[in-house]
Amino acid sequence: MTPENIQFLNDNRHHHETLIKAFYLRSLSSEVRTRMQEIIRQEWEPGYHTDLWCGPCVSDMVLKLYRHYDEWLAQQPVTVQASFPSNKSE
């Protein structure tokens, strides 16, 4: 997955969370809807298409997109960065 797609999905996750928790979408611009459809095509389903002006269709697309993304995230290795103080005696 491209870094740009990851950043976009992280930046726009609030749309998915609102849909899941409150059962509606708010302030989802045509640019964001178009980009979401493009990411589904690029990353998972090349032939994917939905009607971007149909409310229920867009809701289904958002659910599909974040289901794919969450599955992808779950498959990524966990990277842990830690720093420890030095035990050097002076």
C-alpha positions in Angstrom: 0.0 0.0 0.0 1.3 3.4 -0.9 2.2 5.8 2.0 -0.2 8.4 0.4 -3.1 5.9 0.6 -2.2 5.0 4.2 -2.1 8.7 5.2 -5.4 9.4 3.4 -7.1 6.5 5.1 -5.8 7.5 8.6 -6.8 11.1 8.0 -10.4 10.1 7.0 -11.1 7.3 9.4 -13.5 9.6 11.3 -16.0 9.2 8.5 -16.0 5.4 9.1 -16.2 5.8 12.8 -19.2 8.2 12.5 -20.9 5.8 10.2 -20.4 2.9 12.5 -21.3 4.7 15.7 -24.0 7.1 14.6 -25.1 5.4 11.4 -24.6 8.4 9.1 -22.0 10.2 7.0 -21.3 13.9 7.3 -19.2 16.3 5.2 -18.0 13.7 2.8 -16.9 15.8 -0.2 -17.0 14.5 -3.7 -13.2 14.6 -3.7 -13.0 12.3 -0.7 -15.6 9.9 -2.1 -13.7 9.8 -5.4 -10.4 9.2 -3.6 -11.9 6.4 -1.6 -13.2 4.6 -4.7 -9.7 5.0 -6.3 -8.0 3.5 -3.3 -10.3 0.4 -3.4 -9.4 0.0 -7.1 -5.7 0.5 -6.6 -5.3 -1.7 -3.6 -7.9 -4.4 -3.6 -10.5 -4.5 -6.4 -9.4 -3.1 -9.7 -12.9 -3.2 -11.3 -14.7 -1.7 -8.3 -17.3 0.9 -9.1 -20.1 2.5 -7.1 -22.5 5.4 -7.6 -20.8 8.2 -5.7 -24.1 10.2 -5.5 -26.1 7.4 -3.9 -26.0 7.7 -0.1 -26.5 4.0 0.7 -23.9 3.1 -2.0 -21.3 5.5 -0.5 -22.0 4.1 3.0 -21.4 0.6 1.7 -18.2 1.8 0.0 -16.8 3.4 3.2 -17.6 0.2 5.1 -15.9 -1.9 2.4 -12.8 0.4 2.3 -12.1 0.3 6.0 -12.9 -3.4 6.2 -10.1 -4.0 3.6 -7.8 -1.5 5.3 -8.3 -3.0 8.8 -7.6 -6.4 7.4 -4.5 -5.1 5.7 -3.3 -3.4 9.0 -3.9 -6.6 10.9 -1.5 -8.5 8.5 1.3 -5.9 9.0 4.2 -6.8 11.3 4.2 -4.9 14.6 7.3 -2.6 14.9 8.3 -1.7 18.4 10.8 1.0 19.0 12.2 1.5 22.5 15.2 3.1 24.0 16.7 2.0 27.2 19.1 3.9 29.5 22.7 3.0 29.3 24.1 1.0 32.2 27.6 2.4 31.7 29.4 3.0 35.0 31.7 6.0 34.9 
